[in-house]
Amino acid sequence: MRKRALMVIDFFYPPFKKWFTLHTFRYMASGGITAATGIIGYFLIYNYVLHQQDVTVGPYLVTAHIAALAIESVSTFIIGFTLNKYLVFTQSNLKGRIQLFRYATVVATNLLLNYALMKILVEGFQFYPTIAKTLITLILAVFSYFSQKYFSFKVKKE
């Protein structure tokens, strides 16, 4: 499965060879898959599952755009970790549970930033939620790359 996935990703690499290393291209491809899954999932959850309606969780009212973000984050966490661990950062010699914990830390940071930026863009600047989610995803992708490369999946010197 891994070899087939890498074969498909690497097939599209030659036109980008002069701008990116193969490693960076693989990260961009897996990140693109994760981001696209997140954005599409967010759109579907926000519009067709929640019907753009706020949700009451116990005594709390959760706005629809934040509820959709929380639900969508579960699937993108699983997809993102799997793709990064098995397709991109395969040279990491950290134990899988340490990688998972560190990845979860970076994702939690991204989720908090996502939450704050969604509040600002949607409630403050009146952006449409799916557009705000897309912009935020692009901004946080750069932060995520360096966090994953140098923290979650770093190669420990022996």
N, C-alpha and C positions, 0 to 999 in steps of 0.2 A: 504494500500500500504506500509506504514512504517513498520507495523508489519511483513508483508511478506518479505520485504527486510532484516529486522533484523534477521528473522528466517533463511534465506539463509546464511547470513554472519555468524551468530552464529553457524550454522551447521558445519562450517569448523574450528571453534575455538578450540575444544578439543586437537588436536595435538600440539597446540602452547601455551597451558595453562601455562606450566611451565616457559615460556620465557616472555610472555606479559599479561598484564591485558586485560580484555574484552574491555575496553574503547580504549586502544592502538591498539588492534587488529581491532576494528571497524574503527579506524582512518586509519590504514594501508590498510584495504580493500577499504574504500571509496577513499582514496588517490590513491590506485592502480588503481581503476576504472577510476578516473579522469586522472591520468598520462597516462594510456593505451589509453584512448580516445584522449588525447592530442598528444601522439606520433603517433598513427595511423592516426589521423586527419592531423597532420603535414606532414607525409609521403604522404598521398593522395593529399593534397593541393599542396605540393612542386612538386611532380612528375606528377600528373594527371590534376590538375587545372592550375597551373602556368607553367607546362612543363619545370621546372627548368630555366625559363626565368625571367630576371629582369623586374620590373614593373615601368612604369612612372606614377607618381601621380603629376599632374600639372607640375611644373618646376623641380620636384625632381625625381631622379632615386632611386628606392628601390630595393635592391638585393632580389633575389627570396627567399633565406633562411630567410631573415628578414620579407618579406611580408607574407610568410607562417606562421611564428611565430605570427604575428599580427592577422591574420585571425583565426588561431587555438585558440588563447587566448580567444576570445569571447565565444566560446562554453565551454571551460574548466572552465571559470569563472562561468558561470551559473550552470554547473554540479557540480563543486566543492562546491560552496556556498550551493546549495540545499542539497547535501549529508551531508556536515558538520553540517548545521543547524538542519536538521530533523533526522539524524541517529547517529551522533557522539556527538555533543556538546549540547545535549538536556537539560542539567541542567542550562545552561546560562540563567540568568534573565535579561540580557540587552534587550532593545527594538530591534525589528527586523531591523529597519532602522539604528541603531547604529552598530549592527552586520554587516550589509551590507557595511556601510561606512568603518568600520575597516577592514573587509575582503578585500574590494577594495584597501585599503591602502597597505595591505600585498601583494596582487596580483600585484599591481603597482610596489612595491619594487622588487618582484620576476621577473617581466617583465623587469625591468631595468637591474637587474643582469643577467637575461637570455640573453638580448640583448648584453651586454658587453662580456659575456662568449662566445656567439655564434660568435661574431666578432673575438675574440681571437682564438678560436678553429678552426673555419672554414677558416677565412681569414689569420690568423697568422700561425697556425699549419697544415693547409690543411686537417682537419678532414672532413669526409663525413658528411653533415648536419644532417641527421637522427641520426647518432651515437653520434654526438656532443649534439643534443637535448636530447637524452636518458641519457647521462652522466650528463648533467646539471640538468635534472629533478631529478635524484637520489640525487645529492648534495643538491639541494634546498628543497627537501622533509623534511629533518631534520629541517631546518630553519623554514619551514612552520608549522610544527607540533607545535613547541614551540610558534610561533607567534599566531597561531589560539587558542591554549589552554590558553595562558596567556594574550592575547590582544583582539582578535576579538570576542571570545566566552567565555570570562572569567565569572566566577560566582562572582557577586558583593556581598560583605558582607553587610548584612542588619544591 
